[in-house]
Amino acid sequence: MNFLLTDDEPLQLQELTSILRRIRPEAQVFAYAWPDDALEGAKSNPIDVAFLDIQTGGMSGLELALELKRLQPGVHIVFVTGFSQYAVDAFAMHASGYLLKPATEEAVLRELTFLYQEREASARVRVKTFGGFDVYVDGEPLRFGRAKSKELFAYLVDRRGSSVTTGEAYAALFEDAEDTLSGKSYFRTILHEMVNTLKKAGVEEILVKGRNSYAVLPERLDCDYYRFLQGDPAAVNAFQNDYMAAYSWAEIRNAELGFKME
């Protein structure tokens, strides 16, 4: 699990960082004093939950939240502020939570528990990435017409809510292929088929379509890979260095997970 924090008050930033590390010792915490730096950090790191101070120098926390949502549609936003009057603005933009300063361990734990209990209760889609990649909807296997359509969905799952352009996905799925018109046409076919497969199963809401890009909403999925990153003992025990073993682009991620086990 990855957390992103912003606060231009060093003591508040340090305290929230310490709280999150106590609650989730396995997590990575990216802490920034300035919103612009936080936005740059989010471009290279998938973020599960962002704790944002609403009042900061330069870009406001509300503006930063909008930018983060554009960059990573599945990110949860929790606002942290000393001013309760911002609550209306926060929830108007569908924030996942709201904390008043000084944040306490109890309050932070409550927010995280609410976020992930809600996800587990509502997830109709279960994704298995260890020991082979498979997708289940309401307990039934989801059948993709083409293996590459299934692999494309696997690639989006791997990116954990980060937007993937069609060019990035094409390069990952067809590593050695030339970027030809026929190749692009075939890619559009498998993309269309993936989307239609999800629509027919009634779960198209797990996808977010951007400008020439797609992403999954991690909170809509019950995924062993995501639970592994959250420290779920069952998911950790299930991992046998076999993350999406059929896909060569997943080899680096498999190695990363293996390092976490050491």
N, C-alpha and C positions, 0 to 999 in steps of 0.2 A: 504494500500500500504506500502511495506517495502523497504527502501533504505539502501544500504551498502556503506560506504565511507572509503577510505584509503588515508592517506597523512602523511608523517613523519614531516611535518611542522605544529606545533600546531595551529598557527594563521590561516593558510589556511584551516585546518580541521575544526576549530571552525566557520569560516566564512561560509563555504559551508553548514555545519550543520544548522546554523542559517537561511540561505537562504531557504533550503528545508523545515524547520519548518514553515517559513512564508508562503511559497507557498502552502504546503500541511500540514496544522496543524493536520490533522487526522492521518498522516502517522507515522510509527515507523522509526527512523533513528539509524542505528548501525554504529558508527564511530570508526575507528581503526587507530592507528599510524603504525602498522606493518602488512604486508600481511599475515603472518602465523596466527596471531590472527583473522584476517578477515575470513580466510578460515575455522577456527574452528567455528566461529560464524555462518557461512553459513551452517554448517552441522546440526544446530538445528533450523534455522530460514529461512523460504521461503523468497527469495529476488526477488523483481520485477525489480529494476534498481540498478546497481552497478557503482558508480563514483570512478574510480581508478586513482591514481597518477601513471604515468608510471615509474618515477624514484624514487624508495624507497630503503631503506636498505634491504639486503638479497634478497628475491624473487622480481623480477621486476613486474610492473603492467601488462605487457603482459603475463608473466608466470602465475600470479594470475588469469587473465582473462580466460586462458585456463583451469585452475583447477576449476574455478567457473562454466564454461560451462559444464565440465564433471559432476560436482555435481548437477547442476541445469540447464539443457539444455535450458530452456525458459527465463533465465535471460537476461536482456538488459545490455550491457556494454557501459558506457560512459567514455572515458579517459579524464583526467584533467591534464594538464602539462604546463610548461612554455616554452616548446621547440617544435616549429611547425614541426621540421624535423621528429618527431615521427608519424606524421599523416599517412604517407604511411604504416608504420608497423601496425598502429591501424586499418586502414580500410582493410588491407590485411587479417586480421583475422575476418572481418565482424563485427566490432564494430558498435553499434547502433548510437553512437555520439562521438563528440570530442569537448572539451572545453579548451581554453587557459586561463592560470592564468593571473591575478586574475579573478576567475569566478564571473560573475555578476548575479543578480537576473533575469535580462532580458534574458541573455544567457541561464541560467538553465531552465527558463520557456519555452523558445523557443524549447529546446531539448525535454522536457517532452511533450509539445503540439504536436510536430512532431511524437514522438513515438506513442502516443495514438490516434491521428487522423488517422495515418496510419493503426493501428490495426482495428479501427472501420470501416474504409472504405473497408478493405479487408476481414473482417470476414464473412465467409459463414455459420459458425456454431454458432447457438445461443443456450446457455445452461441456463435452468431455474432451480434454486435450491431452490427457496422459494415457499412454497405451493405445494410441489411435485417436483420430479426430471424429467425433460424432455429435449430432445435434438431435435433441428430443423436444417435442412440443406436447405439453400435457401428457408426458410419459411415453409418447409414441415416436418412433424414429422419423426424422424428417428426410425425405428422399429428394435428392437433387438430380436433375436430368443428366447433367454432365459432371464429371469429376472436377473439372476446372471451376465450375460454378461453386461447388462445395469448397474448393481450395481458396477461392476469392473470399468467401465468408470467413474461412479460417484466418486469412490474413487480416481481415478487419477485427476479428476477435483478438488476435495477437496485439494489435495496436491499441487496445483498451480505451476506446473513445476518442483517440486522436484522429483527425480527419486525414483521409488518404486520397490523393488525387488519382485519377484514372491512369496518368502516366507512371506514378509510383507503383501502383498495383500491377500494371502491365510489365514493368521492369522486374518486379519480384517474381511473378508467376512464369514469365518467359525469359529467363536469365540470359540465354545465349541467342535469342531470336532477334532478327533485325526489326527495326521499327518501320514496318511496311503498311501499306493501305490494307492489304488482306489481313495482316495481323491485327490491326486496329478494328477491322470489321468483325473478326472473330471474337475479340475482347468485348466489343459491344454486345455481341450475342450472349456470351456467358454472364455479363453483367445484368442484362435484361432477364435472363433465366433465373439468376440468383434472386433478384428482386421479386419476380413473379412467384417463385417457390415460397418465399416468405409471405407474400400476399395471399396465396391460396391457403396457407396454413393459418391465416388470420393474425400474423404476428409482425406485420410490416412496420409497426411502431417501434421496433427495436433498432431500426435504421434511421439515420439522419442524413438527408441529402443536402449538400452545400453546392457551391458553384464549382462544377466539375469535380466534386469530391463526395466521399461517403464516409460514414463512421457508424459504429454501433453505440448504443446506450448501455454502458456496463451495468447500471443499476437494474436493467430489465432482464439481465441474464444471471442464471445460477451456474457459474463456471468454476471448475476445479482449479484452473490457473489463477483466477482472481482470488479464490479463497486461500490458495497457497500463499499468495503475497500478503494476505491479511493474517497469516499465521494459523489458519485452521488446521488442527492436528490431523484430521482425517485426510485433508488434501495433501499435507506435507508427507504423510505416510504413503499416500498413493503414488507419489512421484518416484519413478525408478529410472531417471535419466532418459525418459521416453516421451518428451514433450513434442507433439505433432511430428512424430518420427518420419512420416511419409513426405514431408516438405523440406527441401534443402534450405530454404530461406529461414527456417525455424531453428537451424543448428546453433546459431549464436545465442538465441534465447534459451535453448536447452542447456547450453554451457553456463549461462548466467544463473539459471535455477540450480544447477549442480553446485556452483560456488556457494550459493546461499545455504546449502545443506552441510557444508564443511565446517 
